[in-house]
Structure formats: structure tokens, C-alpha cells
Amino acid sequence: MKRTASLATAALLALSAPAFADGAKLPGQLSWTAYGTGSAGYNQSVAIGGALKNALGVDLRVLPGKNDVARTEPLRQGKVQFSATGVGGSFMAQEGVFAFGKKRWGPQPVRVLLANNGGAINLSVGVAADAGIKEYKDLKGQACRLGQGCAGAQRQRDGLSRLCRPDLG
């Protein structure tokens, strides 16, 4: 709960600081897309909406999306001002690759407002406490389970498979 409140406060400050600096007012309602209902990203968005409402009287309309394209399409169409998205909706849309590689999609003029990065390579890996793995380089030669996922997760998976011995069983 404290982490969500911290994220909400950070987002609130990031969204409102330019408005306060220029004496401008935020609109009465902002809209953005987020991961599906029940996800951490959706819940964080709702918490940020609560902070915006309490501090500035601004309503945040959160539109859930099941994948990067579903979260980015309303932004591309101008139906929302922001998208709380991951690697696909940011880096891949900006570069116009993978799911965003079609002519109508990429590259998109993406601007990052906030980023929540896990470590130096924006990736977190769960390992057993007794595995002796303290850094990513310690994965070299180790067996690891790699699952299937969206394009962003696949690129991360591809990078990990260069370090460890994939156990696809």
C-alpha cells in the first residue's frame, strides 16, 4: 500500500509540477490506458487517479487494455492523453518494430513522462535464495525456465537465453 501511495504521489507531482510552474490548470478530466483490471498497473493508475482527485480535483479515467497495441491505440487516436504501458507501447512503438512494425503504426512520437525501471537493464529475475546468483552475469551457464509472452517479454526472454541454458521442458 505504501508503494502504491508513493507511486501515486510521484505521478501526481510529475503531472502537476509543470501546471503549477506555469500557473496553468489541468483539465477537469484526464484519460489514460493501463494494463487490465486487477493488474498492478491498473491498480496503481486508480491510486494515481485518487491522488489527482484529492489534491487537484482532477478525475482520471483509466481504460484497461489487454496488450501493448490495445493500450497504445487510444493514445494514437487522441482519445487519451497518456498510456501507462510497458516496453511494447513505449520503446517498440517509438521504433516502429514488432507489433508496431506496420506502416500505420510506427514509428510513433512517444514521450516518456514516468519510468519505473527494475535495475540497470529494466528487468528483474526471480532466483532461489541459495542459487548464489547476485548479478545478471551469475546466470551464465545456469538452467533457467523461459516462458512465452508479449513482444516486450519475448525480447527480454531472448536476452536472458543468451546468458543461461534455457530449460524449455
C-alpha positions in Angstrom: 0.0 0.0 0.0 2.8 2.4 0.8 4.5 1.7 -2.5 1.2 2.5 -4.4 0.8 5.7 -2.4 4.4 6.6 -3.2 3.8 5.9 -6.9 0.6 7.9 -6.8 2.4 10.8 -5.1 5.3 10.7 -7.6 2.9 10.6 -10.6 0.8 13.4 -9.1 3.9 15.6 -8.7 5.2 14.8 -12.2 1.8 15.6 -13.7 1.1 18.7 -11.7 4.5 20.3 -11.4 4.5 21.9 -14.9 1.0 23.1 -14.4 1.9 24.8 -11.1 5.1 26.2 -12.5 3.3 28.0 -15.4 0.2 28.8 -13.3 -1.8 26.6 -15.7 -4.7 24.4 -14.7 -5.1 20.8 -15.5 -8.3 19.8 -17.3 -11.1 18.5 -15.1 -10.6 15.0 -16.5 -7.6 13.2 -17.8 -7.7 9.8 -19.5 -5.1 7.1 -19.9 -4.8 3.5 -20.7 -3.4 0.9 -18.4 -2.9 -2.8 -18.0 -6.1 -4.9 -17.4 -8.3 -4.6 -14.4 -6.8 -6.4 -11.4 -3.2 -5.9 -12.6 -0.7 -3.8 -10.5 -0.5 -1.3 -13.4 -4.3 -0.8 -13.3 -4.4 -0.5 -9.5 -1.5 2.0 -9.5 -3.4 4.0 -12.1 -6.5 4.0 -9.9 -4.4 5.2 -6.9 -2.9 8.0 -9.0 -6.4 9.0 -10.0 -7.4 9.1 -6.4 -4.4 11.4 -5.6 -5.2 13.7 -8.6 -8.8 13.9 -7.4 -7.9 14.6 -3.8 -5.1 17.1 -4.5 -6.4 18.9 -7.6 -10.0 17.9 -8.2 -9.0 16.2 -11.4 -10.7 13.0 -12.5 -8.6 10.3 -14.1 -10.4 7.9 -16.4 -8.5 4.6 -16.7 -9.1 2.5 -19.7 -7.8 -1.1 -19.4 -6.1 -2.8 -22.3 -5.0 -6.5 -22.6 -1.9 -5.9 -24.7 0.5 -3.2 -25.9 -1.5 -2.4 -29.0 -4.8 -2.2 -27.1 -3.2 0.2 -24.7 -1.5 2.3 -27.3 -4.3 2.6 -30.0 -6.5 5.0 -27.9 -3.3 7.2 -27.4 -2.6 7.1 -31.2 -6.2 8.1 -31.9 -6.0 11.0 -29.4 -8.8 9.5 -27.2 -6.5 9.5 -24.1 -3.6 11.8 -23.1 -1.4 9.1 -21.6 -0.7 5.4 -21.6 0.7 3.5 -18.6 2.4 0.9 -20.7 5.4 -1.3 -20.9 8.2 -1.9 -23.4 5.9 -2.6 -26.3 3.9 0.6 -26.0 6.9 2.7 -25.4 10.2 1.5 -27.0 8.7 -0.7 -29.7 6.0 1.8 -30.8 8.7 4.6 -30.8 10.9 2.4 -33.0 8.1 1.0 -35.2 9.1 -2.6 -34.7 7.4 -6.0 -33.9 3.7 -5.4 -33.2 4.2 -1.8 -34.2 6.1 -2.5 -37.4 3.2 -1.9 -39.8 3.2 1.4 -41.7 0.1 2.8 -39.9 1.9 2.2 -36.6 5.4 3.2 -36.5 7.4 4.9 -35.5 5.2 6.8 -33.1 6.1 10.1 -31.4 6.3 8.6 -27.9 7.3 10.8 -24.9 8.2 9.2 -21.6 6.6 11.0 -18.6 7.5 8.5 -15.9 9.5 5.3 -15.9 9.7 2.5 -13.3 12.8 0.6 -14.1 13.9 -2.6 -12.3 17.7 -2.5 -12.2 20.2 -1.4 -14.7 18.6 -3.3 -17.6 14.9 -2.8 -16.8 14.5 -6.4 -16.0 14.0 -8.3 -12.7 14.6 -12.1 -12.4 13.4 -14.3 -9.6 16.0 -16.9 -8.4 16.2 -19.3 -5.5 17.9 -17.7 -2.4 20.5 -20.5 -2.3 21.4 -20.3 -6.0 24.4 -18.0 -5.5 23.1 -15.6 -8.1 23.7 -12.0 -7.1 24.1 -10.3 -10.6 22.9 -11.0 -14.1 26.3 -12.3 -15.1 25.9 -15.1 -12.5 23.1 -16.5 -14.7 25.8 -17.6 -17.3 25.5 -21.3 -17.9 22.7 -21.8 -15.4 19.5 -23.6 -16.4 16.5 -21.3 -16.5 12.8 -21.6 -17.4 11.7 -19.1 -20.1 8.0 -18.6 -20.7 6.2 -17.2 -23.6 4.8 -13.7 -23.5 4.1 -10.5 -25.4 6.7 -8.9 -27.7 8.3 -7.0 -24.9 8.6 -10.0 -22.7 9.9 -12.0 -25.7 12.8 -9.5 -26.3 13.7 -9.8 -22.6 13.5 -13.6 -22.8 15.8 -13.6 -25.9 18.4 -11.6 -23.9 18.2 -14.0 -21.0 18.5 -17.0 -23.2 22.0 -15.7 -24.2 23.0 -15.8 -20.6 21.5 -19.0 -19.3 20.9 -22.5 -20.6 17.1 -22.5 -21.5 15.1 -25.3 -19.9 12.1 -25.4 -22.2 10.7 -28.6 -20.7 
